[in-house]
Amino acid sequence: MPQTEIACLGLSHHTAPVALRERLTCALPDEQHPLASCQVVEPGGEQVKASTEFEDLAELVVLSTCNRIELYAVVDSTEVDAHQLLLDYLARQHTVDTATFRDYLYFYSGQEAVAHLARVATGLDSLVLGEPQILGQVTDSYMKAVKAHTVGPVLNALFQAIIRTGKRARAKTKISSNPASVSSVAIALAQDVVGDLNRQNILITGLGEMGQLALNALRKRGITRIALANRSRERAETVATEWGGRVYGLEELPQALSEADVVISATGAPHPVIDPATVRQAMTARENRTLVLIDIAVPRDVDPAVDQVDNVHLFNMDDLQDTLDEALAARQREVPRVETIIEEELAALEIEFRKLAVRPLITDLRLRAEEIRQQELERTMRYLGNDLDPETLKHVQHLSRSLVNKLLHEPTLRLREKATNGQATQYADTVRDLFALNNSLEG
């Protein structure tokens, strides 16, 4: 592992109910992304402290999805409690008491953190095994952190390796081949309750990413009795022209609900858009027909009290865990192959981390050599005088640089080779001592 180890603090659908996850997700709008308040790394390599409170956060990537929020960090000091630092950071960013979510959190460091991220990116830790969207979300989180300059050499190496791992798992195995997304699970759940969906009226509320996925999943199954309700009616009309579906504005939900048999809701609104009063109003025109509401939004679109209305069946993201279709069995058989890929990629990543560990030593060695070269060049120039022609000066500069590069070429290669073999620590202190370099390399 690198000199300063990687730490991960997070919670997910495995550890926290949707009510808690949606609170944390709500507190993290895009325009207030927390990356700006930690230590940043400028493109030229210079580090700038933007916050003294969290100045020990050398690198940070925030992964925030419907089902998880995770902080991946490199902490500058071994004397700092990384767990507590990230807990404080999470609490500050969401302005909630740590006691609210402390018991739902998990913490990993070092190799455990790396292995966990690999399982996340390959879909092994998803609500639906092998869910392909998570790799894109990991990539987006990494790119946001790169743009915010909170990614340094360690997390850069980590996330590039993990993204490569996820792509390889999807290409070389069938972990994501069989439909088993949240949308497909929602459809399977609806079929269990009302039967053949080709005979039912389906309503999708919200046309964000999750709503579009649900719509695509229905269309792929040949289902055409689909209506759309969206905050932007114009947007819904544009989408519905593909099959001539009916369109509603969100203000028309009572009418839309009265005509639907199954509702898949994914608006992304910050508060419920379907409440008991709206549902009761819709049910008066339904002649006791069953209404199935499947809420796949986080925060939730449907007030939980709606479940108390007669002939209404309400399911949310937590309920989907128990309704996975048979495709999961096929995906489960692919898990050992994915785990083999993870092992191979993490072994390669470990070598990259070892190389990173000697990079500061090589940099210091070359800086020391350059310092000596400049000193000796200045002394030589004083001896030669100021009337040295530019062409001769160019050759002198070239000669001095070539000598330094050739002298350091073999030691640099040997240090990288020793790092690859896990032997760098044995040589690092000796090299620093021989060349009077500051700081010793830790394993």
N, C-alpha and C positions, 0 to 999 in steps of 0.2 A: 504494500500500500504506500501512498505518497507520504512525505514527511509529516504533513498535517492531514489527519484522516478525515474522510467524508462522514457526515452525520445526516440522518434522516429523521424528521419528526412528522407524524401525520395521523390522520384518522380516515377510515373508509367505511363502506357498507358492511365490512366484516366486524367492525368495532362500534359503530355509532348509528343510531336510528336516523331516519330521514329528517325528523324534526330538528335534530341538532345539526346535521350536515347542511340543511338549507339556511340555517342562521349564519353559519360561517361563509357559505357561498354568497349570501346576500350582502355581506359586509365587504366584498371584494370586487367592486365594479371596475371595469377596465381602466377608466380614467384615474383611478386611485390605486393602481397596481403598486404593491409594496416594494418593488425592487429599487425604487429611487432612494430609499432611506438607508440602505446598507452601504458598505464600502464598495466603491466602483473601480473598475479597471479600465483606464483609458486605452484607446487603440494603440498608442505608442508604448504601452506597457507600464506607464506611471500610475501608481495607485493613489486615489484621492479619497480622503475620509469625508463622507457626507454626513455622518452621524456619529457623535461620540458615544451615544448610548449603545450602539451596536457595532462599534469599530472593530471588534474581533471577528465579525463576519467577513472573511476574506472573499468568499464567493457564495453565490446563492442562486438557486433556481426554484421557482414556485410552480408546483403542478396542482391545478385546481380544476376539477371536473364535477359532474353531477354526483359522482359516487365517492370522491376522495378529495382531500386537500393535503398535500405533502410538501414539506420544505426540505430541499437537498442543499447542504451547506458545507463549506470548508471553513473551519474555525482557526484563526491565526495562532492562538496561544494554547499550549497543552495544559496550562494552569486554569483555563476557563472551563466551566461545566457546560459543555455543548448542549446537553439536554435542557438545562434551565434557560440558557441563552435563547434557544429556539422557542421554548415555551413562552418566554417573555415577549419575544418578537411576534409570535402568533397572536398573543393576547392583545398586544398594542395595536396591531394592524386591524383587528376585528372589534376592538373596544368592548370586549366582554371579559368577565371575571374568569380567570384560569380554572377556578373550581367547577365551572359549568361543564368543561369538556376534558379536564385532566384525566379522569378515569377511562376515557374512551381513546386516549392517544397511545400510539406505539412509538418506540424509539429504536433506531438501529445505528450502528457506527461501523466504520471500516468495511470489511468484506461483506458483512451482513447487509449493510445499506446498499452496496453495489448489487448484491444478489437479489435483493428485494426489488430494486428498480428494473432489473432484467426481467423478473417475473411480471411486473406491471406492464412493461412495454410489449411483451410477447402475448399478453392477454391471459396469462395463467392466474392472475390475481383479480380478474374482472368479475363483475356481478354475473355476466354471462361468459363462460369460459371461451377464450379465443376471440373476444369482441374486437373487431379490427379498428374501431374508431380510436382506441386508446393510444395506438402508435402515433397517429396524427396529433393527438393532444400532447403527448410527450414531446414531439418535435416542435409544436407551436410554443410550448412552455420554454423550451431551450432557446428558440429563436427570439422570444421576448426578452429573455435574460441577456442574450448576446447583444440585442439592440440597446438594452439598458446598461450595458457594460458591467454586469455583475458576474460574468463568467470569466474565470481565469484558466490557467493551464490544466488544473486538475479536473474541474467539472467539464471543461471542453473535451478532454480525452474521454471522460466517463460517458457523457451523453452521445458523443459521436459513436463510441463503441456500442452503446445500448441501442441506439437507433439502427445501427447496422445489424445488431442481433435480432431486433424485431422484424426487420425486412427479410432477413435470412430465414427466420422461423416461418414467416408467411409464404415465402417462395418455395421452401424445401419440405414443408409439412402441410397437412390439411387442417391445422389448428383453427383456421378461419374460413375454411371452404364451405362448410355446411351452414345454412342460415340459422343463426342462434343469437341474433342481436336482441336488444331490449324490445325493439319493435316487433320482431318475430315472436318473442315470448308473449308480448301483449296480445298479438293476434291469436296465438294458441290458447291463451287464457279466455279470450272472448268466445272462441269456438267451443270451448268446454262448457260455457254457460248458456249460449244461445243457439249452438249448432252451426250449420252451414252459413258462412258469412255472405255467400252469394245471394242469399235470400233475405239479408238484413240490410237496413239502412245504416251506414257508417258515417259518423261525423268526426272530423279532425279539427281540433281547435289549436291554432298556432301553426305557423309555417316557418319556424326556425329550423335548426339542424335536426332536432328530434322529430318534429312534425313532418318534415320532408322525408326522413327515413321511414317513418310509419306509412306515409303515403306511398312511397316507392315499394315498400314491402307488400302493401295491399294490391297495388297495380300489377306487380309481378305475379301475384296469385290469380290474376284475371278478374279481380273484384272491381266493379264499376259503379256500384250504388254508393258513391262517396260524396259527401258534402263537406264544404270547408267553411270554417268560421275564423276570421282573422281581424286583427285590429285595423290593418290596411285592407279594405275591401277590394281596392283596385289590384293589389298583389294577389289576392285569392282568385279574382276573376281571371287574371292572366294565367295562373296555374290550372284552373278548372277548365279552360278552353280545350285542353288536350282530350277530355272525354265528356265534356258537357255537364260537369257536376254543378250542383246548386251551391250558391255562395251566400254567406251571412256576415254581417258585421258583428262584433262582440256584443253590441247593444241589442242584438236580436237573438240572444242565446235562449230565452224562454221558448220561442217558436222553433229554433233549431233543435233543442232538446226534445220537444214534443214530437218531432218527426223522426228522431233517431232511435235505433235499437242499441247501438254500441257507440260510445264516445271515447276517443283517444285524445287526451288533452296534453298539450306541450307548448304553452304560450310563452313561457319564460318571464311572465309577469312577476313583480316582486311581492304580490299578495294574491290570495285566491280570487279567481274570476267566476267560479261556480259555487254559489252558496245554497243553503237549504231552502230559502225563500224562492230562489229562481227555479230550483228543481221541483218544489211543490207546485209552483205555477205551471210548469211544463207537464207534470204528471196528471193534472186535472183534465188534460186533453188527450190522454193516452189510453183510456179505457182499460186501465190496470195492466197494460203491457209492461213487461220487464225492461228496465233500462240498466245497461252496464256502463259504468264510468271507469275508465282506466287512466289514472293520472301518472304520466311518466315525466312530469316536470319537477324540477328542483330549483327554487322553492315550489311547493305544491300549488297546483291550480284549483283543486277542489277542497273545499272546507270538509274536514273529517266528519263533521256532524251530518253531512249529507247521507251518510251510511244509515242513519236512523229513519230515513224516509221509506215508506212501504214500497216494495217492488223495485227497489234500487240496490244494485250491487256495486260497491266501490272498492277499487284496488289501487294501491300506490306502488312506488318503486320497491318497497320492502317486500310486498306480496309477490312480486315477480320471481323472487328467488326460488319459490316452491313450485313454479309452473314451467320449468324449462322443457322444451320439446326434445324429442329423441335424438336430434342432431348432436346434443351434448355428449351422448355416448360415443359417437364417432370422434368427436373432438378429444374426448378423454383418452382415447386410445393413442392419440398423437402426442400426449404430454411427455412420455419418455424421450421421444425424438427431439422435442423442443428443449427439454432439460439437457440433452447431450449438446445441442447447439449452444446453449447458455454456458455450459462448462467450458467448451472450446473457446468461446469468445471472451469469457472472463479470464481464462489463462493467458490469452493474448493481451488483454487489458492489463493484467498484472505486470507483464513485461514492459508495457508502455509506462506504467507508474514507476517502475524501477528506473527507467531512463529519465523520467521527470525528476527523480530524486537526485540524480547527479548533475542535472542541468545547472543549478546554482553554482556548484563547484567548478564546472567547465567555464561558466561565465566569469566567475571570479578569477580563474586561472588566466583566461584570455585578457581580462581587464588589467591584471597585474603585468602581463607581458606587454600589453600596449602602453602601459604607464612607463615601463622601463625603456621601450623603444622610443617613445617621445623624448624622454630625458636624454638618452644617448644621442638622438638625432639633433636636439638643440645644442648639445655640447659640441658635436661635430660641425654644426653650422657656424658656431662661434669661431671655431678653428679655421674653417675654410673661408670665412668672411662673407660680406653681404653681396659681393659681385658675382656670385655663382649664377650661371645662366639657367633659365627655367628648365631646359631639356635635361641638364645634368642633375638638377634638383629632383626632377621627376624620376630619374633612374635610381637616385639614392633612396627616395621614398619607396620605390618598388622593391629595391634590394632589402631594405629593413623589414618591410611587411612580409616578403617571401621567406626570410629567415625565421621570423616568428611563426608564420603559418606552418612551415615545414617542421620546425622543432616541436610544435604542439600537435601536429597531425596524429602521430602515433599514440601519444598519451591520451588524446581525446578518444580515439577509436578504442583503446584498451579500457578506458573508464566506462564507455558505453557497453562494451562487451562484458565487463565485470558486472555491470548493473543488470544486464540481461540474464546473467547466470546467478544473480543474487549475491555477488561477492563485493559489491561496491563499498560497503561499510568498512571492509578490511583495508581498503586502499585510501579511502577518502581522507581520514585524519592524517595519514602519512603524507599525502600530497599537500594538504593544507599546511602541515608543519614544515615540509621541505621548502615551500614557496612563500612562507610567512603570510598565509591567507587568513582572513578573519572568519569566525564561526566554524563549527565542526558539523559535518553531515551526520544526521541521525538516521538510523535504519527505519 
